[in-house]
Amino acid sequence: QVQFVESGGGLEQPGGSLRLSCVSSGNMFSTYIMAWYRQTPDNQRESVAIIGSVGSTTYADSVKGRFTISRDNGENTVWLQMNNLKPEDTGIYFCNTYPEISRYWGQGTQVTVSS
């Protein structure tokens, strides 16, 4: 049974930073391509950052240069460092495999960027 547990969200001012964490259960984490997804207030969900099993990364244009995805396969953890936050970064952030596996969606962590 694979479970992803996200944490680290919160309320931040524009220009601020947050670091999100996602811990995975199970013993297959190192084989997964992982991604962070953002669900906006209008319930649109998009991938914002993707990391391959050995560390190659891809970013959505909207976060390129501001967000950094990383992982530690020994700790079954993937992180999302978010810098220079903007109000449009507001949403619920989830981690999942890429492409996503629907039964693996967790609760996510809320990020709100507002002054």
Backbone hydrogen bonds, N-H to C=O, Kabsch-Sander energy under -0.5 kcal/mol:
donor,donor_aa,acceptor,acceptor_aa,energy
4,F,104,Y,-0.5
5,V,23,V,-2.2
6,E,4,F,-0.5
7,S,21,S,-2.2
10,G,110,Q,-0.8
12,E,10,G,-0.5
12,E,112,T,-2.9
15,G,85,L,-2.9
16,G,13,Q,-2.3
18,L,82,M,-2.1
20,L,80,L,-2.7
21,S,7,S,-2.7
22,C,78,V,-1.6
23,V,5,V,-2.2
24,S,76,N,-2.8
25,S,3,Q,-2.1
31,T,28,M,-1.9
32,Y,28,M,-0.6
32,Y,29,F,-1.7
34,M,32,Y,-0.5
34,M,51,I,-2.4
35,A,96,N,-2.6
36,W,49,A,-2.5
37,Y,94,F,-3.5
38,R,46,E,-3.1
39,Q,92,I,-2.9
40,T,38,R,-0.6
40,T,44,Q,-2.8
43,N,40,T,-2.7
46,E,38,R,-2.1
48,V,36,W,-2.9
49,A,36,W,-1.4
50,I,58,T,-2.6
51,I,34,M,-3.1
52,G,56,S,-3.0
55,G,52,G,-1.4
58,T,50,I,-2.0
60,A,48,V,-2.2
63,V,60,A,-1.7
64,K,60,A,-1.2
66,R,63,V,-2.5
67,F,63,V,-2.2
68,T,81,Q,-2.3
70,S,79,W,-1.7
72,D,77,T,-2.7
75,E,72,D,-0.9
76,N,73,N,-0.5
77,T,72,D,-1.9
78,V,22,C,-2.2
79,W,70,S,-2.7
80,L,20,L,-2.1
81,Q,68,T,-3.0
82,M,18,L,-3.3
82,M,80,L,-0.6
83,N,66,R,-2.1
83,N,81,Q,-0.6
84,N,15,G,-0.6
85,L,16,G,-2.4
89,D,86,K,-2.4
90,T,87,P,-1.8
91,G,111,V,-2.6
92,I,39,Q,-2.4
93,Y,91,G,-0.5
93,Y,109,T,-2.8
94,F,37,Y,-2.5
96,N,35,A,-1.9
98,Y,33,I,-2.1
102,S,100,E,-0.6
104,Y,101,I,-2.3
105,W,102,S,-1.3
109,T,93,Y,-2.0
111,V,91,G,-3.1
112,T,10,G,-2.8
114,S,12,E,-2.1
114,S,112,T,-0.6
